[in-house]
Amino acid sequence: MVTQVNASGLEALELSTRLLQRSRSADPNSGLWEAADVQWWWRRPSRSDDLEKPFWLDEDGPVAGVLFSIQGEEGQLDPIVVPGTFDLEVVLAAALDLGRAHTPAGFEIPVDDDDAVLRRLVTDAGLTAGYSDSTAWLRADDRGAVRPPADGFTLVDRSRRDGVPHPMRERNGEGVAQRLAQCSLYDPTLDLAVETADGRSAGYALFWADPVTKVGLVEPVRVEDEFQRRGLASALVSAGVERLAARGMERIKVSFGSEIAGATYRGVGFRPTSTATWYGEKAPATA
């Protein structure tokens, strides 16, 4: 028997985490998101935090639900269904209702380009294709050697920099460290940064280990503009992959939207496997 519940805040984050873990465990190769993705989205406050999102549960936990994040005036919606358990059309209808009620400027729904069913449903609903990106995977056993950072740079993790302002705060707000600490999959030893000799942050990357699915996630990776082209991104990613493997992750995933980023990930062993397209509905223009 499946029942519907509505949840917001940390309760919704926990249900989303369990739902995505269950979905990945049911099918290792389908679906856009890992549980760690939705925890990364929690890094900064969203107008959607306090909104009630629907979830459908059976005796073992969530089988379907709507993920919803609003940044600025627009939102991202994700109708999630554990394969073979529930009606995707019901979940999509609930997602569309949420988007139309709470994001008057418009919203997007990302769709795996291999998911013909969801693509048909969103186009039938009037959404139009826009931005696209790629996903790549690496088997942990196929990882290469760790690449040390260039001379003059040091790799550190948050467990060694407790009390120092988080390097992600400039793009994600002063509360990013506190928000990440609320996430069950966050591990400060997987929160890496590269620093200059005088202690400035040259770049950072966050790695997520999911003990339920044995999937590691790379999200995000950033090297500051003045430190580009020194191999720092490759050093961060290879070090993070090594730490994920040490925590028992069997496969590691990353998504990217540019060829430059793709080249970096391919250079440390990732192999692109799929693409996704964001389908959007914009608010009608006013006269």
SULSUL-V146092 format. One line per field, one symbol per residue. psi: psi as a letter, one per 40 degrees, with the letter a starting at -180 (. if undefined). burial: # if it has 24 or more other C-alpha atoms within 12 Angstrom, else .. A space follows every 10 residues. Layout:
BEGIN
psi = ???
burial = ???
END
This chain:
BEGIN
psi = hhihihiiad dddddddddd ddddddheei idiidddddd dediiieede ihiiihiaee aheiihhhhh hbeiihihhh hhhedihddd dddddddddd degdeiiihi hheegddddd ddddeeiiib iiaiiiihhd eeiaihhiii heihhiidde fhehhheedd eeideddddd eehdehhdee giihiideei hdiiihihhh edefhihhha hhhideeife eddddddddd ddddddeehd ihiiiieidd dddddddeei hhdiiihhhi hiiiii.
burial = ...#.##### .######### #####..### ########## ######.##. #######... ########## #..####### ##..##.##. ######.### .##..##### ###....##. ###...###. ..######## ..##.##.#. ..######.. .....###.. .....##.## .######### #####..... ########## ########## ####.....# ########## #####.#.## ######.... ##.####### ########## ##.....
END
